[in-house]
């Protein structure tokens, strides 16, 4: 069997996340069907992880296998025509059989976008927050994440994961293109983790909570103590890192490019 990695991007607005589920359309279902039709063989496409309903990915990686080598450049071009306009394939390339889109990933990066103004032309991709936010306090709270590995307080309840431990490598807020942007990088993420962290940090920024209060939330290891999860539309998966030589085949297309005022 020959394994191939596929890099893609998608607008998650019309999908119930990445992973196939009954009675709901997902990115995995649409992509697997397209690959199956074009290769003329039932093919399952395995993703680097889950994204929730309405979450976007400017960078996503998946893999599939074929019994015989294929013209992967040709398949990439055909998928560009065959897939709906809200899913785009950047590249397809062969990898060693032990490389896995999910388990071989070294890190993942998400961005969350907030605007203090209504954004009629970017509303699919930017969360609206009408309240002023204290960025300094939010960054002080975000830096506390580096001191912990157990993020049970930010995990969706009743999941099937064996551990809630994650290593966070980056977590910071900044202003960019007229938006407030939160960037977070970790070796792995729990379900709903980023949106729960952002919701709790926004509470700090609105002075509904404090930096010490955010610390107490982490240490409680109780989802009920954390803030409300922010809406899915502002969240993008923006990068996944792999060992070489896989990384050299991937191109990071920053979601910020699509959200700049000039792009609207």
N, C-alpha and C positions, 0 to 999 in steps of 0.2 A: 504493500500500500504506500502511496505517495501522499504526504501531508503538505498542505498549503496554508500559509497565513494570508489573511485578507484584511486590509486596512480600509475602514469606511467611516463615514460621518452621517449623522441623521438628526432631523428635526423630530423630537419626540412628541410633538403636540397631538398627533393623530394615533398614537400607539399606547398600548397598556404596558409600556416598558419593553425591555429586550426579550425576556424569557417567554417561551411558548407557554400558553395557559388556555384552558378550555373557554370557549365562548367569548374570546376577546382577541383582537388583532394585535400582534406584536412584531417587532423588528426581526426577531429570529425566525418567526414563521414566514414572513415575506421573503427574507433573504434565502432561507433554505429552499423554499419552493422555486425561486428564480434559479438558483444554482442547479437544482435537480432537473429543471426543464432544459437548461442549456447544456448540461453534461449528459442528459438522457439517462440518468440513474438517480434513484432516491438517495439524497445526500443530506445529512444533518450538519448544520453549521454550529460550532461550539464557540460561545462568546467568552470574552475575558472576565465577565462578571455580569451582574444584573444592574439594570437601571430601572428606577420606578416609573410608573405611569406619568407621562408628560415631561420627563427629564430628557435633556438633549445630550448628544455626544458630538463634539467637533473632532474627536479622535477616539476611535474604537477599533479593537482588534478581535478577530475570530479565526477559527481554523476549520478545515474540512479535509476529507481524505478521498482519494480516487484509487481505483484498482490499477490504473495505468496513468502514466504522465500525460498531462494535457498542455495545450497552448495557453498558458495562464495570462499572457498579455491580451490574447484574443478574447478570453473569457471576461477579463476586466472591461474591455471595450463594450462587449455585448451586454454586460450587466448594466453599464451606463445607460443603455437604450431601454433595457427590459424593466429595470426597477422604477418605482414611482419617483417623482421629483424630490421627495423629502428624504431619500436615501441615496447617498453617493459613495461609490467605491473608488479609492485612490490607487490602490495597487494590490496585486496578488503575486506571491512568490513562494517557491518551494522551501521547506525547512526540514531539518532532521526529524525523525519520527518521535524522538523524546521531547521535542518542543511542544508546549501546550499553551494555548492562548490565555488560559486562566492561571494555571499552576506555575508556569515559568515566569510570570510577571514579577518584576522586582519592586515596582511602585506604581501608584496611580495618583493622578492629580485632578482635582475638581476646582472649578471656579463658580462662585455664586454672585449674581449681578442684582444690585438694588438701585432704584432711582427714587429720589425724593419728589420727583415730578411725575405726573401721568405721562406715559410714553405710548401714544396711540399707534406709532409705527414700529415699536419694538416690544409691544406688550406680550408677545409670545415668548420672549426671551429675557425679560427684565421684570423683577418683582417690584411692586410699588409700595413704598413706605412713606406716608405723609408726615412722619415725625422726624425732627432733627435727631441725629445720632452722634454720640461722643466717640469718635474713632479712636482716640488715645486710650480710653477706658476699654474699648472692645479689643484693642491690640494687647493691652496688659492682661486681660482675661485669656485671650487666645494663646499667649505664651505659656500659660499654665498647662496647656495640653501636653507640652513636651515632658512634663514631670510624671506622667502617668502612662500606663499601658492598658488598663482595664476600663473600657468605655461602655459598660453596661447601661449607664444612665442615658446614653444616646442611641441605644439599639432598639429596633422594633421588637415588641414582645413576642414570645412564643416562636422564635425562629429555630431552625435545625442546626445552627452552627455549634461546633464543639467548644469554642472559646471566644470570648469577647475582647481578647487582647489584640491591640494594634500598636504599631510604632509610627507615631506621627513625626514627620521630618520637616514640615513647613506648615505654618498657619499664620496668615497675616491679612490685614485689611489695607486697602489703598484706594485712592481716587484715580479714575482712569476714564477718559472719554466722557466726562460728565456723569459717570456712574460711580457707585461705591462697590468695590470688588473684593470678595473674600477668596483667597487662594489657600488650598489645603492639600498637602501631599502626605501619603502614608503607604506602608507596605501592603495594607489591606483595609477595607472599610466594612462596617456592619451595615445591615439594611436600615435605611432611613437615617444613618449616622450623621451625614453632612448637614441635612436639613434640620435635624434636631440641634446640632451644635450651633448652626447659624441662628436658629430661633432663640437659643439661650443667650448668645452673644448680642443679638439685637435688643433683648431685654436689658442687658447691661448698658448698651448704647442709649436706650430710652430712659435710663435711670430707674427702671422698674426693678432692677436687681443691681448687685454690686460685683466687683471683682472677687471679693471673698465669698459672695453668694454663688458665683460660678464655680469656684473651687469646691464649695460644699456640695454642689450638684454632682460633680465628678466623683467625689469621695462617697457619696450616698449609694452609688451603684444601683440606682432605682430610676427607671424611666419616668415615673410619675413626678419626680422632683424637677425634671428638666423643663425647658420652655416648649411652647407649641412649635411643631415643625413648620418651617416656612413653605410657601407654595413651590411646586415642582418647576414651574416655568422658568425660574431664574437660575436653575442649576445645569451646568455643563460638565461632562467628563471631558477633560482637555488633553490628557497625556497618559500613556502607559509605557513604562520602561521595561526592556528585556535585555538579557545578555547579548553580547555580540556573537555572531554577526547579524542577528535579527534586527537590532536597533538601527543599523546603518541602512536598512531597507525602508524604514518608516519615516514619514514626514509629519512634523507637528504643525498643524494649521490652527493658529490661535483663534479662539472664539471671539477675542476682543476685536479682531479685524471686522467681523460681521456686525459688531455692535457699535462701531464708531459712528458719530453723527453723519459723516460723509457718506456712509453706506446706506442711509435711509432715503 
